[in-house]
Amino acid sequence: MNDSLSPLEIARAMVDLGAAKAAHSIPDLLIRGMLSGALLAFATCLALEGALQTNVGLVGALIFPVGFAIIVILGLELLTGNFGLVPLAVLAHRTTVGRMLANWFWVFVGNMLGSLAFAGLFYVVLTDVGNVGAGALGDHLRALAEAKTIAYEPYGYDGLVTGFVKAMLCNWMVCLGVVMGASSKSVVGRIVGCWLPIFAFFALGFEHCVVNMFVIPMGMMLGAKISFADWWYWNQIPVTLGNIAGGFLFTGLPLYWTYVRGGAEGMPAPAARMSFGPAE
């Protein structure tokens, strides 16, 4: 039995999902956002540990999507995915710009709280409450945090542009992960679908604002030479803006324009029945 959805069905589901997310209450956005932030932090640590143990970066990239897959299956709130989904509900007149911005704000807060909470707990585990060194994983987290912030500083404006573009490319893949996670009716199909683009973004070292909500503060806890201003100016602000642009312009808008808007104007039935999978 074929459990895959057509591209038109997927695109319409993206609009429905964006509208549903915009309608969630603030407590739900915070709870689901906190869980997403913590789960991505879990996955990041697991991926970095896998890469360190094998000395193969691609191993970490293969592992990391486990966190994203859980988020997709449980229907939690991840800011980067919402950058691609919720604007589609605005375009379809299913919600308002105000509700979209409120969704982004509260999910941002929830993702941040979940990421910071996990960072604090992981610091306790990694250092025995500050009594021992953090080992190879701690060294790697510290170096990674500096690479994501003060490493851009010598290039000035060009450093900010680099971070912004890396964030655009990241969320192109992350939002495709959301799309592919909606391409199947089965749990296995959804997991496999979302795994592919997420593997690509992590393997290429692009910038994800929610992952960075964990990595950079964690590095700071472990002694990275990063100030609060360094964190926000060189990474969190440009990366969040880049994630917005990439998720909407490269994934959400093109799929909405060619399938939902096109379908509304009388898209031919055979094209609407096309599948992402093998020909039937």
Rosetta blueprint (number, residue, H / E / L):
1 M L
2 N L
3 D L
4 S E
5 L L
6 S L
7 P H
8 L H
9 E H
10 I H
11 A H
12 R H
13 A H
14 M H
15 V H
16 D H
17 L H
18 G H
19 A H
20 A H
21 K H
22 A H
23 A L
24 H L
25 S L
26 I H
27 P H
28 D H
29 L H
30 L H
31 I H
32 R H
33 G H
34 M H
35 L H
36 S H
37 G H
38 A H
39 L H
40 L H
41 A H
42 F H
43 A H
44 T H
45 C H
46 L H
47 A H
48 L H
49 E H
50 G H
51 A H
52 L H
53 Q H
54 T H
55 N L
56 V L
57 G H
58 L H
59 V H
60 G H
61 A H
62 L H
63 I H
64 F L
65 P H
66 V H
67 G H
68 F H
69 A H
70 I H
71 I H
72 V H
73 I H
74 L H
75 G L
76 L L
77 E L
78 L L
79 L H
80 T H
81 G H
82 N H
83 F H
84 G H
85 L H
86 V H
87 P H
88 L H
89 A H
90 V H
91 L H
92 A L
93 H L
94 R L
95 T L
96 T L
97 V H
98 G H
99 R H
100 M H
101 L H
102 A H
103 N H
104 W H
105 F H
106 W H
107 V H
108 F H
109 V H
110 G H
111 N H
112 M H
113 L H
114 G H
115 S H
116 L H
117 A H
118 F H
119 A H
120 G H
121 L H
122 F H
123 Y H
124 V H
125 V H
126 L H
127 T H
128 D L
129 V L
130 G L
131 N L
132 V L
133 G L
134 A L
135 G H
136 A H
137 L H
138 G H
139 D H
140 H H
141 L H
142 R H
143 A H
144 L H
145 A H
146 E H
147 A H
148 K L
149 T L
150 I L
151 A L
152 Y L
153 E H
154 P H
155 Y H
156 G L
157 Y H
158 D H
159 G H
160 L H
161 V H
162 T H
163 G H
164 F H
165 V H
166 K H
167 A H
168 M H
169 L H
170 C H
171 N H
172 W H
173 M H
174 V H
175 C H
176 L H
177 G H
178 V H
179 V H
180 M H
181 G H
182 A L
183 S L
184 S E
185 K L
186 S L
187 V H
188 V H
189 G H
190 R H
191 I H
192 V H
193 G H
194 C H
195 W H
196 L H
197 P H
198 I H
199 F H
200 A H
201 F H
202 F H
203 A H
204 L L
205 G L
206 F L
207 E L
208 H L
209 C H
210 V H
211 V H
212 N H
213 M H
214 F H
215 V H
216 I H
217 P H
218 M H
219 G H
220 M H
221 M H
222 L L
223 G L
224 A L
225 K L
226 I L
227 S L
228 F H
229 A H
230 D H
231 W H
232 W H
233 Y H
234 W H
235 N H
236 Q H
237 I H
238 P H
239 V H
240 T H
241 L H
242 G H
243 N H
244 I H
245 A H
246 G H
247 G H
248 F H
249 L H
250 F H
251 T H
252 G H
253 L H
254 P H
255 L H
256 Y H
257 W H
258 T H
259 Y H
260 V H
261 R H
262 G H
263 G H
264 A H
265 E L
266 G L
267 M L
268 P L
269 A H
270 P H
271 A H
272 A H
273 R L
274 M L
275 S L
276 F L
277 G L
278 P L
279 A L
280 E L
